[in-house]
Amino acid sequence: MKKLAIDGGKPIREKGFPSWPVWDESEINALREVLESGRWGIGGDKVPEFEQKFAEYVGVEHGICVTSGTTALEVALKAGGVGPGDEVIVPPYTFMATASAVLQVNAIPIFADIDPDTYNIDPNEVEKAITERTKAIIPVHIGGCPADMDAIMDIAKKHNLIVIEDCAQAHSAEWKGQKVGSIGDMGCFSFQSSKNLCAGEGGIITTNNREFGDKCWSFHNCGRVRQGAWYEHPLLGSNLRMTEWQAAILLSQMKRLDEQTKIRNENALYLDKKLSEIDGIRPQKRDDRVTTHAYHLYIFRYDASKFNNVPRAEFLKALSAEGIPCSPGYNPLYKDDLFKAPIEKCPLSCGYYKGKVDYTKVECPVAEKACREEGVWFFQSMFLGDKSDMDDIVNAIKKIKDNFCA
């Protein structure tokens, strides 16, 4: 039996995985075009071009570029009429922005637990969380795996709720052949540095609803309206516009997205098969209705009982030492300091809010198990290589199990 690298043995892998971001002369030429045009912000043609192309790619009528995925969520909530006194159902297993965007519009995040197989929000828990104050649901396509949008949309229709898809990790993902960001009332994407489609920062809101699209445009453009004068501001908005630089990079990056998605899917499905053969390792379930997974994250569940009860933290250290980058992932959002401390002002103490929420008493046992002892992440760029890279991951985990169980 080979000695673990963490104990002084030779690591399974001594070379790196594919680097990120991927770029070439296309990005350089696109940036040069912007530089030489003299139009670096509003008034240029790159942002409108990207908005149109990305909207067409997703399969919607409207795309509104903004400064980040976080501001995309905030603008979408405002456009949907979410505000003081409203509750918005969100998963606890996600990046902070999903919940903080709700707070930013003075509404109340209500946490619904996740599905133990997919780590996406559990529709049954969503249904339980609905009150007369509920205004919207934000399903997150975690890791790039689409949430159960059939169930979510049925619930929303039944209760007359708005659905805002958090697609920050799900560029190109599809549910039953339909791209995410086109299923709910609005979709919100991020183009932050780690994302599968990236420009350093940036985001976009996608929608087929013209009224929502117009409101998003107004909120992100200083409260202007599309047919109004330059110094006419009938709505309270802010300057959340994307620059021409970012749009230029995104137009170039977008040319690679489908091919990169194809490679990620081939490698991830291969890894699914291999890891499923290791007792104690369970890859994230991929629903049969998921026709494309974006694999921004590759998530699997570690069962310590099958690894001689060695805790996940030790497994992660050993895996990293073998040359395999990995992460334990999120903490439950409601356990973050933001929610631990009493929110004494709006939104919780706002006179508009007639409910009562004590986040210190929130319990989402599935999310807590995922965060505390079970979930393990690999990153999207690791899946841009070939099958030999996947074999190194498998061999590293097998090596660790052999040692832990010896």
Secondary structure, 3 states (H helix, E strand, C coil): CCCCHHHCCCCCCCCCCCCCCCCCHHHHHHHHHHHHHCCCCCCCCHHHHHHHHHHHHHCCCEEEEECCHHHHHHHHHHHCCCCCCCEEEECCCCCCHHHHHHHHCCCEEEECCECCCCCCECHHHHHHHCCCCEEEECCECHHHCCCCHHHHHHHHHHHCCEEEEECCCCCCCEECCEECCCCCCEEEEECCCCCCCCCCCCEEEEECCHHHHHHHHHHHECCCCCCCCCCCCCCCCCECCCCHHHHHHHHHHHHHHHHHHHHHHHHHHHHHHHHCCCCCEEECCCCCCEEECCCCEEEEEECHHHCCCCCHHHHHHHHHHCCCCCECCCCCHHHCHHHHCCCCCCCCCCCCCCCCCCHHHCCCHHHHHHHHHHEEEEEHHHHHCCHHHHHHHHHHHHHHHHHHCC
